[in-house]
């Protein structure tokens, strides 16, 4: 597993993944849909899988003396590390944005604790929708990204609409920290649990699909 994960970072990772990590700075843009920051994380995963298809990465990995389930496990570990890095790098920019002497985000959710919980849920949905399709046929990377992009953008639209339409989102969640701290921590915790559950489900299904795939 350790060697496979090293292979993911040294050979499989697309260079744009590092570039997109820098896009955590988008959280300081005034009046911007901040969830888009984490859409780019999914785009990095797509480019990595697309590059892997062109470079025959899956077939190379399958010829190694490892189980097919270990190949899936290493890719999931890589993706989770990438997503966690994006989230962690976004934190200082969220704090910086809240320190600016200007009104909150007029487009949608402010970059606060609740936002990170809702973003975790979005990343979990991306993992489930992308890998559920990808490991059924590793050559159809575009189809997997089309499905996961649709899911992600529907989520972004609904989440931002809730911020304007639902009093709980508007009056409690979309406020500067540490206001309504209890509600925001609950959303953050629920988002983390949802991310773990959805990603775990994605892994189990992807491992089963890849095991049955005839390469």
N, C-alpha and C positions, 0 to 999 in steps of 0.2 A: 504493500500500500504506500509506504514512504517513497519508494522509487517511482511508482506510478504518479504520485502527486508531484514529485520533482519533474517528471516528464511533462506534466500538464503546464507547469510554469516555464520550463526551459524550452520546450519544443512546440507545445500546442497553443499557448496563449497568443492571441493576436495583439500586435503592438498598440492598437487603438484602445485596448483595455486600460492601459496605463494613462493614455490621454484622457479617456472618459472619467477616470478617477478625479482629475483636476476640475471636472465640471461640477463638483460639489460646491464650487464657488458661485454657482448660479443662484444659490440661496440668498445672495446679497442683492440680486436684481430687484428693483422696486416693481411691485405690481406684476408678478409673473406666476404662472401655475407651477409651483415648486415641485410637484410630483414628477414633472418632466425630467428632472435631474436623475431620477432612478429609472426612467425609461432607457436612458443611455447605458445603464448597467446591463439591461437586457440586450441592448444592441451589441455590447461587447461580447456577451455570451454567443449571440448569433454569429458574429464575425469569427469567433474562435471555432465554432462548429463548422462554419462554412470553409474556413481555411483548412480545417481538419479533413473535410471532404476532398478538397482539391489536392491535398498533400497525402491522402490515403492514410490518415492518422489512425482511424479505426482499424483498418486492416493490418497496419503495422502492430498496433497494440494487441490485436487478436492472435498474432503469431508469437507473442511473448509467452513464456511459461507462467501465465496467470489465468485466473478464472474470468469469465466474461462479466460476472457480477462485480469483480474488483475494478474492472475498467469503468463501469458505471459509477461505482463508489468514488473513485478518484476524480472523475469529472464533476460529480456533485460536490465533493469537498472543495475543489477549485472554485466552483461557482459560489458556494456559500462564503468562502474566504473573500472573494471579490466583492460580494454584496455587503459583507460586514465592513470591509475596508471603505467602501463608498459611504456607508452610514456613519462610520467613525470620523471620516474626513469632513463630512457635512456638519458635524456638531459645532466646531469652532466658527464656521461661517453662519450657522443659525444664531449663535450667541452674538456674533458681530452685527448681524442684521437687526437683532432686537435692541442693540445699543444705539442704532442710528436715530437721530432726532426727527423722525418722520412718521406719518401714520402707518398702520399695519397694511398688510397685503390686501389691496382692493379687489384683486381677481379671485382670490380664494383663501385657503388655509395659510395662516402664518407658519413660519418655521419654528415650531415649538414642540413640546413633548408629545402632544397628541398627533401632530403631523408625522413624527417618526413612527409612532405606532401604526398609523394608517398606511404609511409607506411600507412597513414590514408586511402588512397584509397584502399590499399590491405586489411585492416581490414574491411572496408565497404563491399567489395566483399565477404570476408569470412562470415560475418554476414548474408548477403543475401543468399548465396549458402547453408550455413549450416542450418539455421533456416527455410528456405523455404522447405527443405526436412524433417527436424526433427519433425516439428509440424504436418506433415501429418500422421506420425505414430511414436509416442514417443518411441516405442520399437526398432525401426531400427536406433539406434544411429550410428552404424558403417557405414551404407549407407550414412548418412548425412555427416559424417567426410570424407568418401572416396570422395564424390563429392566436398566438400569444400577444401580438401587437393589438389585435382587435380587442381581446380581453382587457389588456392594460389601458387602452384609450377609453373604453367604455367605463372602466373603473375611475379613471381620472375625471371624466365628465360628470359621473354620478357623485363622486366625492366632493368636487367643487360646487356642484349644484346643491348638495346637502348643506354646504357652508352658508349658502344664501337663503335656503328655504326652511331649514330646520332650526328652531330656537336653540336646541342643545348644542348643535355645532356652532352656530353663530355667536351665541352669548356666553358659552362656557369653554368650548374647545378652541375656538378661534380668538384667543386672547393672549396677551403677553404673559410669559412665565414670570413669577410663580402663581398667578391668579388661577383659581379653580384647580389647584394642584392635584387634589384627590381624583377628580374626574379624568384629568390628563394622564395621570399615572395608571389608572385603570385601563384607559385606551391603549397606552404604551404596552402594558402587560398583556392585554388581550391580543394586540397586534403581534407581539413576540410569540405567544402561544400558537396563534394562527399560522404564522410563518413556519414554525417548527412542524406543526401538524401537516400543513400543505406540502412542504418540502419533503417530509418523511413519506407521505403518501405518494408523491411524485417519484421518489427514489424506488419505492417498492414496486410500483407499476412499471417504471422504466426498466428495472432490473429483470422483471419477468418478461417484458416485451423483447429486450435485447437477448435474453437467453433463448427465446424462441426464434429469433431472427436468423435466417440462413444467409450468412455472409458469402 
